Amino acid sequence: MVEVEVGTLIGRALDYVIATIEELPIQHDPMGFCDTANGGYWVWDKRPGGKMLQIGPKPASHNGGYYSPSTRWDQLGPLVMKYPIVMGNHESGKEDGKFWGSAHCFHGGTEFDTYDGVMVAACRAIVAYKKGPTVKIPRSLLH
């Protein structure tokens, strides 16, 4: 495990930390795919009807089976309703058609602004609210 600043979390690492906050059942490589596209960390609920979702973002063409609140509104939406954060989506000011996202948690005094988007900013604010300014993640999630 390595300690990282919340403001640097992105992709699989950010989604992994959100899964831990939500106390989802997480397993590393439950099907033995090792370091392939189907390896890594999974939400692995063995109960009848339980979800089995690979943790981390997937291409837009990918259908279903993954856990990524940093890229999926259907997963982030309930979290936004659950935690005391405020989000914003702002124009870059450069007339380039791009936006940057912000999220604030007034209870925890945290604030995140990022060109990675409002969903990433919201997830970072949730993590900081629940875990503080740094978190520990598996080293394999750094790349």
C-alpha positions in Angstrom: 0.0 0.0 0.0 1.2 3.5 -0.8 -0.1 6.8 0.5 -1.3 9.4 -2.0 -2.9 12.8 -1.9 -6.6 12.8 -2.7 -6.2 15.5 -5.3 -4.0 13.2 -7.4 -6.5 10.3 -7.5 -7.9 9.4 -10.9 -9.3 6.4 -12.8 -9.1 3.0 -11.1 -7.4 4.4 -8.0 -10.2 6.9 -7.4 -13.0 4.4 -8.1 -11.3 1.9 -5.8 -11.2 4.3 -2.9 -14.9 5.2 -3.4 -15.7 1.4 -3.4 -13.9 1.1 0.0 -15.8 4.1 1.4 -19.0 2.4 0.3 -17.8 -0.8 2.0 -18.3 -2.8 -1.2 -16.9 -6.3 -1.2 -13.6 -5.9 -3.1 -11.3 -8.7 -4.4 -8.1 -8.6 -6.3 -8.2 -10.6 -9.5 -10.9 -13.0 -8.4 -10.9 -14.9 -11.7 -7.1 -15.2 -12.1 -6.6 -13.0 -15.1 -3.5 -11.4 -13.7 -2.2 -8.3 -15.5 -4.7 -8.4 -18.3 -7.8 -6.3 -19.2 -9.9 -8.5 -17.0 -7.5 -8.6 -14.0 -7.3 -6.0 -11.3 -9.7 -5.2 -8.5 -13.4 -6.1 -8.7 -16.5 -5.5 -6.6 -17.1 -9.1 -6.0 -20.4 -9.8 -4.1 -20.9 -13.6 -3.9 -24.4 -13.3 -2.4 -27.3 -14.4 -4.7 -27.9 -11.5 -7.1 -24.7 -9.8 -5.9 -22.8 -7.6 -8.3 -19.5 -8.5 -9.9 -18.1 -5.4 -11.4 -14.5 -4.6 -12.5 -13.3 -1.4 -10.8 -12.2 1.4 -13.1 -13.4 3.3 -16.1 -14.1 1.6 -19.5 -14.6 2.9 -23.0 -18.0 4.4 -23.8 -18.7 1.4 -26.0 -18.3 -1.0 -23.1 -21.7 -2.2 -21.8 -22.3 -2.6 -18.1 -20.0 -4.7 -15.9 -17.8 -2.1 -14.3 -17.7 0.1 -11.2 -16.6 3.7 -11.9 -18.4 6.5 -10.2 -15.8 8.9 -11.5 -17.1 8.2 -15.1 -20.7 6.9 -14.6 -23.5 9.2 -13.5 -25.7 6.2 -12.6 -23.2 5.3 -9.9 -22.1 8.8 -8.8 -25.6 10.3 -8.6 -26.6 8.4 -5.5 -23.3 9.3 -3.8 -23.9 13.0 -4.6 -27.2 12.8 -2.8 -25.6 10.9 0.1 -22.6 13.2 0.9 -22.6 17.0 1.6 -20.8 18.2 -1.5 -21.5 21.0 -4.0 -20.4 20.6 -7.6 -19.8 23.0 -10.5 -19.0 22.7 -14.2 -17.1 25.8 -15.5 -16.0 27.0 -18.9 -12.2 27.1 -19.3 -12.3 30.8 -20.3 -10.1 30.0 -23.3 -12.9 29.7 -25.9 -11.8 26.1 -26.5 -15.1 24.5 -25.7 -13.6 22.7 -22.7 -14.8 22.7 -19.1 -13.3 22.2 -15.7 -15.0 20.7 -12.7 -15.1 21.7 -9.1 -16.5 20.1 -6.0 -16.5 21.4 -2.5 -17.3 19.8 0.9 -18.0 22.6 3.3 -18.2 20.2 6.3 -14.7 19.1 5.6 -13.3 22.3 4.2 -12.1 20.5 1.0 -12.2 21.9 -2.5 -11.1 20.3 -5.8 -10.8 22.0 -9.1 -9.7 19.9 -12.1 -9.7 19.7 -15.9 -10.5 16.0 -15.4 -14.1 17.0 -14.9 -16.8 17.5 -12.4 -17.3 13.8 -11.8 -13.7 13.3 -10.8 -13.8 16.5 -8.6 -17.0 15.2 -6.9 -15.4 11.8 -6.2 -12.3 13.5 -4.8 -14.4 15.7 -2.5 -16.3 12.6 -1.2 -13.0 10.8 -0.5 -11.5 13.8 1.3 -14.7 14.2 3.3 -14.6 10.6 4.4 -10.9 9.9 4.6 -9.0 13.2 4.8 -6.3 14.7 2.5 -4.4 11.4 1.9 -5.4 7.8 1.4 -3.6 4.5 1.1 -4.1 2.5 -2.1 -2.6 -0.7 -3.5 0.7 0.2 -5.3 -0.7 -1.5 -8.5 -3.3 1.2 -8.9 -0.6 3.9 -9.4 -0.3 3.1 -13.1 
